[in-house]
Amino acid sequence: MEHSNLVCLGGGHGLGRLLVSLRESGSRLTGIVATTDEGGSTGRLREEAETIAWGDLRNCLSQLCTLDGIGQRLFEYRFDTQGDLDGHNLGNLVLFALDQLSVRPTDAIRIMRDMLNIKSHLLPMADSPTTLMAKTVALPGHEANILVGELSIDDSDEEIEHLYLEPAVVAGPEVISTIEHSDAIILSAGSFMTSIMPSLLVANIRDAINQSTAPLILVINIKEEHLGGGLVLTFDKQIELLEKAGIRALDHILWPANRDLSVQDLAKYPITQVDMKPCERGLHNEKVLRAAIFDALPKAISG
């Protein structure tokens, strides 16, 4: 399984961590990255122009880069000024500049991969901008609300009924081909609704995953995910959102041993408990995560 084609979906730091754990797979590793982020430098660029969100893509590029020296530091440089540049990330601006030069986002990422000497592949979930939306659960005597954007979804104290993209977008042919030729499809840890779900809401990505015979694996976060108003995103809610998005059943779930798990869950779902040996920042240990994924693949395939 060391030479398997691995496809990972997610966004932000969680996907980056997963890709770093698996980067020894080199060109056989691909990250499909959510492009709906709206915070910080990325959010400001989206307000100023019709562009995809570059922040999660830049973050994954930075984490995968093994070059030492000024090149990587420049890519991650964040301006600290009194003017309009304050808070902007240079990597975001470079990617945005390529977009403004009419370079397709997928090709812009390829250019930056080459510059940073990254062997693994990164693909945006779509080349067209879109916004993550949510419909809340209607309470007695009240109508459901529509939440616009990742920030409002993350901060909401209302239960989410389902998620969708507005406008609907289509993944590029590279994304679909990569999924079709994958030996494993891995959903990374991270903010479930705003990092993992967006790519799964793209119709042709959903269809490609559902038609693939590759095992579909979910990596569970080290800690429970807290939402607005003290709400906690439960595992059952994650499964519910996947089902409402039309995603097929998971073949394997990697569950950190430090988190509580009921016997009922073990019997109902294909869960493997793993001592992820989290670091001080609450992140999965890279070597343990990699080993857990490769250990799971034969079981998932044979099962």
N, C-alpha and C positions, 0 to 999 in steps of 0.2 A: 504493500500500500504506500510505500515511500514515494513511488513515482506516479501517484494518482493525480488526476486533475481536480483540484479543490476550488470550489466557488464559495465565497463568503459574502453575506449580505448584512448591511448595517450602516452605522454612521458614527462620526465623532471618535471619541477615545476608545470605546468598546471595540469597534471594528479594527482600529489601528492596533490595539493590543492583540487581537486574534491574528491579524496578518503578520505581526512581528513573531508570534509564536510559531507560525507555519512558514516563514520566509525561506527556510532551507529548501522548500519545494520549488523555489525560483520561478521560472516562467510557467510552471504548472499551477501556480497559485494566482487567483484573480479575486479582487474585491469589487463588489458592486455597491456603490456608495449612494446613500440618500442625498438628495439635492434640495431639501425643503427647509433647511436651517434659515432662521431669520434674525439671529442675535448678533450683536457686536458689529465688527467690520463687514461681515457678510450681509447682515440686515441692512446696513446703510447703503451698500452697493445695490441691493435689490430695490431699495426705495428710489434710487437715482436712475436706474436703468432696468430694462426688462432682461434679466439675466438669471441663470440658475444660481443656487447657493454654492459657493466655492469652499466654505470653511471646512467641511468634513473631508472633502477631497484633499485639501491642502494638509490637513492634519494627518491623514493616512500617508501622503507622500513624505511628510517630515518624519514620521515614525519609521517608515521603511528605509529611509536614506541611511546608508552606512558611511558616507563620506565625512571625513573630518575637515575642519577648517571653515573658511569664510563663506563658502558656497551654501552650506546648510544653514548657517547662522543668518545669512542674508535672507533666505527663503522664509525664515520664521520671524524676521525682524518686525517689531511693532513700533510704529512712530509714536514719539512722545513730544508733542509740540503744542503750541497755543492756537494752531490754525485748523483748517479743514482736514489735514492729514492725521490729526491726533487720534490714536486708537486703531488706525488702519494697519492691517498686516501686509507686508510687502508681497508675500506669496499670493494672497488674495488679489492684490492689484495687478500682479504679473498675469495671473490667469484671466482676470477680467479684461486686461489689455488685449490678450490674444482673442478673447471673445469679441471685443470691439473691432478687431481686425478681421472679423468674419471667419475666424478659425473655429470649426466645430468643437464644442467642449470636449468630446471624446478625443479629438486630435490634440487639443491643447494639453490634456493630461498626458498623452503619449510624449509630447515634446518635453514636458517637465520631467517625466520618468527618465528619458534619455539624458537630460542635463544632470540629473541627480544620480545617474547610474543605478537605477532600480530595475531589477530583473523581473519581479512580479508585476502583474497587470492590475491596473485600476481603471474602472469604467463608471461614469455617472449613470444613475438609473435611467436618465433620459437627458437628451440634449436641449429640451425645451423647459422653460420655467413653469413651475406649478406651486400651488399652496396646499399644505395639509389642512384638512377640514375635519370637524367632528360634529356629530349630532348627539346631544345628551339624552339621557333617559327622562322621559316625561313623568313628572310626579303628579299625584292626584290633584286636580284643580289647576294645574299649570301645564303650559305647552313646552315641548322640547325646545332647547336652544341650539343655535348653530355657532360653533366656535371656529374662528378664523385664525389659522397660523399656529405654529408649534408653541410659541410662548403662552398663548391663551389656553391651549390644551394642557400644557404642563402645569399651569397655575390654577386650573379650574378645580373647584370643590364639588363639581357635579359629576355623577357617574356617566361614562361615555357609552352610548348605544352602539355606534359604529364610526369608523373613520373612512374618509374618501379624499380624493384629490380634485382640485378645481383650478384650472381646467384639467380634463383627462389628458395624459401624455402617453407616448409610446416609446418603449426602449429601442435603442439602436440595434442593428443586426448583430453587432459584435457581442452585445449582452446576451441575446437569445442563443447565438451559436455557442457561446461559452457554457451556458446552462445545459444545452443539448449534449455537449461533449463532456460533461462533468462526471466524476466518479463519486462525488459527495457534495451536497449543498448544505452549508453551515450558516445558521442564523446566529449572529454574534451576541455577546452580552451588550449591555448599554440601555439607554432609555427606550423602553419597549415600544411605546406608541409613537415617539417622534424620531427614533433612529432605525429601528428594525422594521416597523410596519410600512413606512412610505414606499419602499421598493416593491413590497408585496402587493401594493394597491395598483401597480401598473399592470394593466390587463394582460399584455403579452408576456410579461415576466411571470405572472401568476400561472398562465396557461403553460408556459415552458416548464415551470417547476412541477406542475401537476402531471404533465406528460412524461417527465423524466423518470427513469427507473433508479436513479441515484438516490441513496438514502438522504433523508431530510433530517438534519440534526439541529437542536436548539441548545445553546450554551446559556445556562441560567446565571444571573447576577450573583455575586458574592453576598450582597445585602439586599433586603427588600427595597423596592422602589417606592418612594413616598411622593405623593402628588399634592395638589393644593388642598387646603382645608383639613389637613391631617389624614387624607385618604391614603390607603396603601393599595398598590396594584397587585392583586392576588394572582397566583398561578392559574386558577380557574378563569379569571378574566382574560389573561393572555390567550388561553386556549379558545375562549369564546370569540375574541377579536380575530384570531386566525381563521376560525370557522366562518365567521361572517364575511371575511374577505375572500372566502372561497378557496383557501389553501388546504391542500390535502393533509391527512394525518401525519404527525411527526413519526419518524422511524426510530429516533433515539433522542433522549433528553439527558444532558450532562448536568447533574445537580450537585452544587458544592456541599460537602459534608457538614459544614458549619451551620447550614440553614435547616430549620425544622422541616420535617416531611412526614406526612401521615402514612400509615400502612395502606390505607385505601388508595392513596396516590400511587404507591409502588405497585399495587395490583392492577390499577386501571390504566396506567401509562407506561411506556417503555423507558423507565428511568434508571440511570446508573448513578449512584452516589460516588463522588470523587473528592478526596481530600485535596483541594486546589491549592493549599498552602499559600493563602493570600499574603501579599506584602503589606507594608504598613499603610499604604494608601487604599487598601481594600480591593486590590486588583488580583486577578488570577495569576498564579505563577506560570510564566511562559512555558517552561519545560514540562510541567505537570499537565497544563492544558493541551499541549501538543501531543503528549503521550496518551492522554485520555481520548482525544479525537481519533488517533490512529488505532487505539485499542478498540474503539467503538465500531469502526468501519466494517470489519469482517462480520461482527455480530449483526449489525444493521443489514448488511447485504444478504447474509445467509438467512436472516429472520424474515 
